[in-house]
Amino acid sequence: MPIPVVCPSCHKSFHVSEKFAGKSGPCPKCKATIQVPAKPVAVEVHAPANFASGGRTTTGKLATKPIARTDAKLQPVMAAIIAAAALVVLLATWVGGHFGLFDTTTWRGCFVAPLALLVISPLLVIAAYTFLRDDELEPYRGRGLYIRAAACALGYVILWGMFNYVVGNQIFPTDELWSWIIIAPAFLIIGGLAAMAALDLEFGNAFFHYAFYVLVTIMLRWVAGAGWIWDVPKGS
């Protein structure tokens, strides 16, 4: 890169090769001695260190375009599928209750009722997650969603088992309002924490997620002919 030089005597400006940087020589016009400036330092622009690992694609390359995010909010087709599945589940529950399949006073009901709850719970978890997930976060899909939904559903089923144990063994009286004021919030908070841990929901949305699950399963229990939650057989 040529070095610009200005003669201090005749003010002639010209360029010399960078190999003469820092040396002295005569001006080509007036022959006065000129000191050639040192070689200029090249300026290199580096990416900020705090962005060195950011803005990259899944292949590790720097992203030069905005990364498109697929919106997984409820679509009309998905809504129709969920509605159809809800009707099928409701009908199957009513038929099963009509034939006594969910009667927990029999050995068959003690097997069928928990199995049916295990089957329906992941579907309810996924349906509620579709409505209550955080729009600012990339939604879970595919295998990741199914695994998390199964873990959350299992936690919900375990909570129902704990509730049945508490009521069935008369640990608290179901005919007293004060006992429900104590026990209901405790189960709702634990269920909300389970949803928050499994699905990365905010606690408020996680609380409503579990509340939605509880309301739907209470209604299905009633449709099945098993009565309300305070009608758990004593000693079960």
C-alpha positions as CSV (number, residue, x, y, z in Angstrom):
1,M,0.0,0.0,0.0
2,P,1.7,3.3,-1.1
3,I,2.4,5.9,1.6
4,P,1.3,9.5,1.0
5,V,4.1,12.1,1.5
6,V,4.1,15.9,1.5
7,C,7.4,17.9,1.1
8,P,7.8,20.4,4.0
9,S,9.7,22.8,1.6
10,C,7.8,22.9,-1.7
11,H,4.6,21.3,-0.4
12,K,4.7,18.8,-3.3
13,S,2.5,15.8,-2.5
14,F,3.2,12.3,-3.9
15,H,3.2,8.6,-2.9
16,V,6.2,6.4,-2.2
17,S,6.4,2.6,-1.9
18,E,5.8,1.2,1.6
19,K,9.3,-0.3,1.5
20,F,10.7,3.3,2.2
21,A,8.6,3.6,5.3
22,G,10.5,5.4,8.1
23,K,13.4,6.3,5.8
24,S,14.7,9.7,4.5
25,G,15.3,10.8,1.0
26,P,15.4,13.8,-1.4
27,C,12.2,15.4,-2.7
28,P,11.9,14.7,-6.4
29,K,11.1,18.4,-7.1
30,C,13.2,20.6,-4.7
31,K,15.7,18.0,-3.5
32,A,15.0,18.8,0.1
33,T,15.4,16.0,2.6
34,I,12.0,14.3,3.4
35,Q,11.3,11.9,6.2
36,V,8.9,9.2,5.0
37,P,6.2,8.4,7.6
38,A,6.1,4.9,9.1
39,K,3.9,2.3,7.6
40,P,0.2,2.9,8.6
41,V,-1.3,0.2,10.8
42,A,-4.1,-1.7,9.1
43,V,-7.4,-1.5,11.0
44,E,-9.2,-4.8,11.4
45,V,-12.9,-4.9,12.5
46,H,-13.7,-7.9,14.7
47,A,-17.1,-9.1,15.8
48,P,-17.9,-8.3,19.5
49,A,-16.9,-11.1,21.8
50,N,-20.4,-11.3,23.4
51,F,-21.8,-12.1,19.9
52,A,-19.2,-14.7,19.0
53,S,-21.5,-17.7,19.9
54,G,-24.8,-16.1,19.0
55,G,-26.8,-15.5,15.8
56,R,-25.9,-18.9,14.4
57,T,-28.0,-21.5,12.7
58,T,-28.4,-25.1,13.8
59,T,-25.4,-26.0,11.6
60,G,-23.2,-23.5,13.5
61,K,-22.9,-20.9,10.7
62,L,-23.6,-17.2,11.3
63,A,-27.2,-16.3,10.5
64,T,-27.4,-13.5,8.0
65,K,-31.2,-13.5,7.8
66,P,-33.9,-13.5,10.6
67,I,-34.7,-17.0,11.7
68,A,-38.4,-17.7,11.0
69,R,-40.4,-19.1,13.9
70,T,-43.2,-21.5,13.2
71,D,-46.3,-20.5,15.0
72,A,-47.9,-23.5,16.7
73,K,-51.0,-21.8,18.0
74,L,-54.3,-23.6,17.6
75,Q,-55.2,-23.9,13.9
76,P,-58.8,-24.7,12.6
77,V,-57.8,-28.2,11.6
78,M,-56.2,-28.8,15.0
79,A,-59.2,-27.4,16.8
80,A,-61.5,-29.7,14.8
81,I,-59.4,-32.7,15.7
82,I,-59.4,-31.8,19.4
83,A,-63.2,-31.3,19.3
84,A,-63.8,-34.6,17.6
85,A,-61.5,-36.4,20.0
86,A,-63.3,-34.8,22.9
87,L,-66.7,-36.0,21.6
88,V,-65.3,-39.6,21.1
89,V,-63.9,-39.6,24.7
90,L,-67.1,-38.3,26.1
91,L,-69.2,-40.9,24.3
92,A,-66.8,-43.7,25.2
93,T,-66.9,-42.6,28.9
94,W,-70.7,-42.6,28.9
95,V,-70.9,-46.0,27.3
96,G,-68.2,-47.4,29.7
97,G,-70.1,-46.0,32.6
98,H,-73.4,-47.4,31.4
99,F,-71.9,-50.9,31.4
100,G,-70.2,-50.4,34.7
101,L,-66.6,-50.5,33.4
102,F,-65.4,-47.7,35.7
103,D,-67.1,-48.9,38.9
104,T,-64.2,-49.0,41.3
105,T,-66.0,-51.2,43.8
106,T,-65.4,-54.1,41.4
107,W,-62.0,-55.6,40.4
108,R,-62.6,-54.8,36.8
109,G,-63.3,-51.1,37.5
110,C,-60.2,-50.9,39.7
111,F,-58.2,-51.8,36.6
112,V,-60.1,-50.1,33.8
113,A,-60.6,-46.7,35.5
114,P,-56.9,-45.9,36.2
115,L,-56.0,-47.3,32.7
116,A,-58.5,-44.9,31.1
117,L,-57.1,-42.0,33.1
118,L,-53.6,-42.8,32.0
119,V,-54.8,-42.8,28.3
120,I,-56.8,-39.6,28.4
121,S,-54.4,-37.5,30.6
122,P,-51.6,-36.9,28.0
123,L,-54.3,-35.8,25.4
124,L,-55.7,-33.3,27.9
125,V,-52.2,-32.0,28.8
126,I,-51.3,-31.4,25.1
127,A,-54.7,-29.7,24.4
128,A,-54.3,-27.3,27.3
129,Y,-50.6,-26.6,26.4
130,T,-51.7,-25.5,22.9
131,F,-53.8,-22.7,24.5
132,L,-51.6,-21.7,27.5
133,R,-48.0,-21.9,26.2
134,D,-45.8,-18.8,26.2
135,D,-45.9,-17.1,22.8
136,E,-42.4,-15.8,23.3
137,L,-40.8,-19.2,23.6
138,E,-40.3,-21.8,20.8
139,P,-43.1,-24.3,21.3
140,Y,-42.4,-28.0,22.0
141,R,-43.3,-30.3,19.1
142,G,-43.1,-33.9,18.1
143,R,-41.2,-36.3,20.4
144,G,-40.1,-33.7,22.8
145,L,-43.7,-32.6,23.4
146,Y,-45.0,-36.1,23.8
147,I,-42.3,-37.0,26.4
148,R,-43.0,-33.8,28.4
149,A,-46.8,-34.3,28.1
150,A,-46.5,-37.9,29.3
151,A,-44.4,-36.9,32.3
152,C,-46.8,-34.1,33.2
153,A,-49.8,-36.5,32.8
154,L,-48.2,-39.0,35.0
155,G,-47.7,-36.4,37.7
156,Y,-51.4,-35.4,37.4
157,V,-52.5,-39.1,37.7
158,I,-50.4,-39.5,40.8
159,L,-52.0,-36.5,42.3
160,W,-55.4,-38.0,41.7
161,G,-54.2,-41.2,43.3
162,M,-53.0,-39.2,46.4
163,F,-56.4,-37.4,46.5
164,N,-58.3,-40.7,46.4
165,Y,-56.1,-42.0,49.2
166,V,-56.7,-38.9,51.4
167,V,-60.5,-39.0,50.8
168,G,-60.9,-42.8,50.9
169,N,-59.1,-43.1,54.2
170,Q,-61.0,-40.1,55.7
171,I,-57.8,-38.2,56.4
172,F,-60.0,-35.0,56.1
173,P,-63.8,-34.8,56.2
174,T,-65.2,-34.1,52.8
175,D,-68.5,-32.8,54.2
176,E,-66.7,-29.8,55.8
177,L,-66.0,-26.6,53.8
178,W,-62.9,-25.7,55.8
179,S,-61.2,-29.0,54.8
180,W,-61.7,-28.2,51.0
181,I,-60.3,-24.7,51.6
182,I,-57.1,-26.3,52.9
183,I,-56.7,-29.4,50.6
184,A,-57.8,-27.9,47.2
185,P,-55.2,-25.1,47.0
186,A,-52.4,-27.5,48.0
187,F,-53.2,-29.9,45.2
188,L,-53.7,-27.1,42.7
189,I,-50.3,-25.5,43.6
190,I,-48.5,-28.9,43.3
191,G,-50.2,-29.6,40.0
192,G,-49.2,-26.1,38.7
193,L,-45.6,-26.7,39.7
194,A,-45.6,-30.0,37.8
195,A,-46.9,-28.3,34.7
196,M,-44.4,-25.5,35.0
197,A,-41.5,-28.0,35.3
198,A,-42.6,-30.3,32.5
199,L,-43.8,-27.7,29.9
200,D,-41.9,-24.5,30.8
201,L,-45.1,-22.6,31.5
202,E,-45.4,-19.5,33.6
203,F,-46.8,-20.4,37.0
204,G,-50.1,-18.6,36.3
205,N,-50.6,-20.5,33.1
206,A,-49.4,-23.7,34.7
207,F,-52.0,-23.3,37.5
208,F,-54.8,-22.9,34.9
209,H,-53.3,-25.9,33.0
210,Y,-53.8,-28.2,35.9
211,A,-57.2,-26.6,36.8
212,F,-58.4,-27.3,33.3
213,Y,-57.3,-30.9,33.6
214,V,-59.0,-31.3,37.0
215,L,-62.3,-29.8,35.7
216,V,-62.4,-32.1,32.6
217,T,-61.5,-35.2,34.6
218,I,-64.2,-34.4,37.2
219,M,-66.8,-34.1,34.5
220,L,-65.7,-37.3,32.9
221,R,-65.9,-39.0,36.2
222,W,-69.5,-37.8,36.6
223,V,-70.3,-38.9,33.0
224,A,-68.9,-42.3,33.8
225,G,-71.3,-42.7,36.7
226,A,-68.7,-42.6,39.4
227,G,-70.2,-39.6,41.1
228,W,-68.3,-36.4,42.2
229,I,-64.9,-36.3,43.8
230,W,-66.3,-36.3,47.3
231,D,-68.0,-39.6,46.5
232,V,-64.8,-41.6,46.6
233,P,-65.6,-44.9,48.4
234,K,-64.3,-44.9,52.0
235,G,-61.4,-47.2,52.6
236,S,-60.3,-47.2,48.9
